[in-house]
Amino acid sequence: MRSTRTSAPLRRGRRTVLTATGLVAVLALTATACGGSKEDKASDKPDAGTSQAADSDGGKVRIPSDIADKLKEHGIDADQWKNGGWEDWDKDKWLREAKDFVNPVIEGLWKPERMRSAEEADKTVTTKDAAAAQGVSDPEPAPVEAQAEKTPYHENAAPVGKVFFDSPDGPSVCSGTVIKDVNHPGKSNLVWTAGHCVHAGGNGGWYRNLVFVPAYNDLGKSEAELGNANASEIAPYGNWWADWASTSNGWIQGGSETGGDGAAYDYAVLHVKPEQGSKSLEETVGAALDVDFSAPSAAEAGDMGAWGYPAAPPYNGLQMFKCLDAPGRFSLSTGLPTMYRIGCTMTGGSSGGGWFRVLDGKTVLVSNTSIGPTDNTWLAGPQLGRDAEALYQNMSKTYGGQ
């Protein structure tokens, strides 16, 4: 989670906390039949950066021709990459070549021990940036204590999981959500997360070895208990590698280690494939959520819930948590889109986790965790409007059936 530090305390506003019944009950979608497609209201050409990853075929790396040409230009050998060359982060090349997302499947890389070693990317927004928000934001919400999700997760919050990736600083972790693919109903391979979980923003490039693990640590076991856990308890649906990734140009150009102007555009879509097996992600998990791109105002949105795997203290990233609250407005600048903000004590690692609301009797994804304060009392997430829908539709139509 990206954190923001305020220069002075904002006035506390008391918000009504949503009871756990309605939202959580609808979220249990493991055996729910998949719905049909909805009307495409956005352009097929998103204001976004999309990149295809290298692929593996029969143990050999297969690189799409356009990516292969780029890799040759940078002196990258695909076989060396798969055998450990991905660990070589040439800072100059990585900072310069933001368009190259190279993510061939490396079987066995994300072992349970390596997953547990992944750390959250805990960032701070400058005092100056945070102070600018006070004129266009609602009063700071009262903290809402995160509640542990019921286990097993595959019966209570099956679409939610963890996103693992490698950065120059080592193994890192975020959260993500299985979403429906309106152009391939019932067979979605799409995952929603935050832009900063796939790309470093204006001063960096795409991260590496991106993997989604739905219902991670399904039984919510402690670190001590995980010593005897089998693979199906850690990753009940296996590991899903991103072969395509897309995030907004707003994040790629404006995102930074302090969140920056990209925070309001901090969302991403992954197209994934199983490390082993052939069924789609939605068929395997048995659940996926529609995305609400209507971008309702905070006053109109109703109650929201944020789900994720917080990894920074006092949490350790092993259990799934949720916060339920009524959103307020938050913006880092009057020139940027307004974000949603809710009270929540979840910490770094919950970044990218979906925000859900009940619309017409069913749970839909309406935002994702982007930034929060250093004292971990609230979370903010982007509104998902036409640009986000265009990004999603492009991913669905261009890559969804692959």
Order of alpha helices (4+ residues) and beta strands (2+ residues): beta-beta-alpha-beta-beta-beta-alpha-alpha-alpha-alpha-beta-alpha-beta-beta-alpha-beta-beta-beta-beta-alpha-beta-alpha-beta-alpha-beta-alpha-beta-beta-beta-beta-beta-beta-beta-beta-alpha
